[in-house]
Amino acid sequence: MALEIERKFLVRDLSITDSLAGERLTQGYLSHDKNATVRVRTTGDTAWLTIKGKTVGATRSEFEYAIPLADAHQMLAELCGAGVIDKTRYRLPQGELCWEIDVFHGDNEGLIVAEIELPSEKTSFEKPAWLGEEVTGETRYYNSALSTKPYKSWP
């Protein structure tokens, strides 16, 4: 089984991305079930279908499959509704690990989140000064939740 072990943080200093090339991602959700989400994502001329299980701690099952770009565009337009996520992702390597910094656009404008995938929940890593509060496990920061209750609608 494929596992995703991920810690998530807010970003307090976006200048960390100034020298990085970002990639625009568009993603929508085909299922928001509490036990599994099904996502379609595109970037450039590539598309994937991803199924993620329920999160326990910082771990959940994850299965990802490449799909034809035309199929992904059709799914986004016809099956995902109005809550399509638009963001720019920056990657910042840190030794054997890599930070992924997501700058959200549209209804989630103003939200900036950094994630780091780990080989185990016990893996230690350096927390750079540009990191803010940890939000691992806070479901409102999950992209699937942001697609139905965007950041701009939070009190």
C-alpha positions, 0 to 999 in steps of 0.5 A, spaced: 500 500 500 502 507 498 502 511 504 503 519 504 506 521 511 506 529 511 506 535 516 503 541 514 505 548 516 503 555 515 508 560 511 510 566 515 515 569 510 513 568 502 520 571 500 523 564 501 520 562 494 523 569 490 528 564 487 524 558 486 520 556 479 513 555 481 508 550 477 501 552 477 496 546 479 489 546 478 485 540 482 478 538 483 474 533 487 470 527 485 469 525 492 469 528 499 467 521 503 470 522 510 474 515 509 477 517 502 477 523 497 478 522 489 482 528 486 483 530 479 489 534 478 493 538 472 499 541 471 502 543 464 500 537 459 500 532 465 494 530 469 493 525 475 487 521 478 489 521 486 485 517 491 487 518 499 484 515 505 483 517 512 488 521 515 491 518 522 496 522 525 500 524 519 499 518 515 494 516 510 494 511 504 495 514 497 494 512 490 496 516 484 495 514 477 496 518 470 490 520 466 489 523 459 489 531 460 483 531 456 479 527 460 482 531 466 479 537 463 473 534 462 472 531 469 474 538 472 469 542 468 463 537 468 464 533 475 468 537 480 463 543 481 465 550 483 470 548 488 476 547 483 483 549 487 488 553 483 495 554 486 502 555 485 507 550 488 514 551 489 519 546 491 525 547 496 529 541 497 532 540 504 537 534 504 533 528 503 527 531 504 523 537 500 518 542 502 512 544 497 510 551 498 503 552 495 500 559 494 493 559 493 489 563 488 482 565 487 477 563 493 483 561 497 487 567 495 491 569 501 493 562 504 500 559 503 501 552 506 508 548 506 508 541 506 513 536 507 513 528 506 516 524 511 519 517 510 516 515 517 512 519 522 518 519 527 523 522 522 526 529 524 527 535 520 529 542 521 523 547 521 526 553 517 525 560 520 520 562 514 515 556 517 509 559 521 504 555 525 503 547 524 496 545 521 497 538 520 491 534 522 487 541 521 482 538 516 480 545 514 487 546 511 486 540 507 485 541 499 479 537 499 476 542 505 478 548 501 474 546 495 468 546 499 469 552 504 474 556 501 479 560 505 476 567 503 469 564 507 473 563 514 471 568 519 
